[in-house]
Structure formats: C-alpha cells, structure tokens
Amino acid sequence: MENKNLYEIMDVLNSHRISKPSFIGSVACLVLDKQVFRSNSEVGEFVELILEVELPQYILRSRTLLLARLCRELDLKDKKSIQFFQRRVLMFIKNIVNDDDSENIKSTNKKNNSLSNMSKWITGILKKDNS
C-alpha cells in the first residue's frame, strides 16, 4: 500500500511544535483513511490503545460519528498530552510504513522467484518438445 497521505501526516507530526488543531487534523485524516483502517473496529482499537480514549460501542458503527467524538475529546487535552499522543501516533504510522515496505520487498521477491520458476518450467517444456 503506497499511501502518500501517511507521509504527509508524518511530516506534520514530525514537527516539534505542533499545534492542537494540526494534530487533530492529522488524526482525522488518519482515521478517515480506508487504506489504513479497513474497518471501524480497527479505528476503535487505535483510538483506545494509542490515543487512550474510550468510546461507547454505538459510536464505533459510524466512522464520522467516531471522528466527531474523538475531535471533541482531543480538544479537551492539554498541550503536554497532545505532544505525548503526537509521538505515539507518529510511531504507529512509522510501523505501518515499515511493515508495508517489508511486505513490498517480500512480494517483489516472491514475484521474481515465481517468474524465474515459470521461465525454468517453460524452458523445460520447450526442451522436451524439441527432443
């Protein structure tokens, strides 16, 4: 998954003095990204584990409702908490990017191996036909 949005969010979060609105906007972009979180339950886990915000089950059914509540909760946090969560979200994104990079390398190697195996197989068949 090549997601330029993740790199833009990382650039914003790498800033040492990030404002609260910038942080909330970055989290909002991350939460709304269907490539990062395929299901709303994954978003719920992220919110609880990384941002330490507990949400009722009915909110997890709607991503936009979840986001509205999350923005309200983050807006109540102080600057120190925002900086703490900024580091945690940044580490989360870096893990996603690193995992994706390693998966891309594995899939490229698998494709190369498959192609070389296929070419060996075809070469073997052609040699039998010529014999």
N, C-alpha and C positions, 0 to 999 in steps of 0.2 A: 504494500500500500504506500504509494508515494503521495504524501499529503503536505502540500506547501503551506497549508493553513497551520499545521503544527509548528513548522519552522518560524512562521511569523509570530505565533504565540510565544514560542521560546525566546525570540528576540525581545519581545515586550517584557517577559518575565525575567530575563537576564539583567535588566536594568536594576541597579542597586536602590534607587529611589523611585519606586513605582507608586503611583497614586492609587487610592482606593477605587475610583471609577475605572482606571485602566486594568486593575486586577479583576474587578467584577466583569468587565467586558471580555477579558481574555478567558475567564472561566465560562462565561456564557457561550462564546464561540466554541470552546472545547465541548461543552455539554450538548450543544446542538449538532455537533458533527457526527453523522451516522456512520462514518468510517471508523471513528474511534470507539464509539459506544453503539453497538448494533441494537441493543435492547435497553428499555428503560430500567430494567433491573440492574444492568451494569452501571448505569448512571447513578442509581441509588447506592450501590456499593462504593462507588467512587466518592460520592458526597459524604457517606458515613465514615469511610476509612481515611480518606485524605483530608477532607475539609471538616470532619468531626461535627457534622450537622445531622441530627436525626429527624427524619421526616415521616409523617403518617403514611400508611400503605396506600390510601386512596390517591395521594399526590403522585405516587410512582406510576400511575396509569397514564398520565399526560406529561410529556416532556416539557411543554411550555408552562404548565402549572408548577411543575417541579422547579423550573428555572426561575419563575417569579418568586417563589418562596425562598429559593436559595439566594437570590439577589437581595431580598429583604434581610435575610439572616446575616449575609456577609456585610451588608451596610451597617449593621449594628456592632460589628467587630472593631476593636481599636487598631491603631497603626502597627503595634507590635505583633498582634495576631495575624494581621494581613501579611506582614513580612514572613512570619513563620509558615503560613499556608502557601505563600508565594514559592518558597523553597521546596515545599512538599509537592506542589503541582508541577514545578519545573523538573524535579526528579522523576515524577510519574511520566511526564512527556518524554524525557530522555530515555527512560526504559522502553517506552513504546517505539521510539525511533530506533534504538539499538536492536530491539527484537525484530523489527521489520527489516533492518539492514542484514541481520544474520539469516533471516528467512529468505531474503532475496538471494543471498550468496548460495544458500543450500539449494534453492530451486534452480539457479543458474547451473550449478554443478550437476544437479540431477538431470537437467535438460541436456547438458553436454555429454554426460555419461549415456543417456538414453540415445542420443544421436549417434554417438560412436558405436554403441551396441547395435543400433539399427543398421549402420553402414557395414559393420562386420557381418551381420546376418545377411544383408543383401549381397555383399561380396561373396559370401559362402554359397548362396543360392546360385549366383551367376556362374561361379566356378563349376558347380555341379552340372548346370545346364550346358556349359561349353564342353564338358568332358564326354 
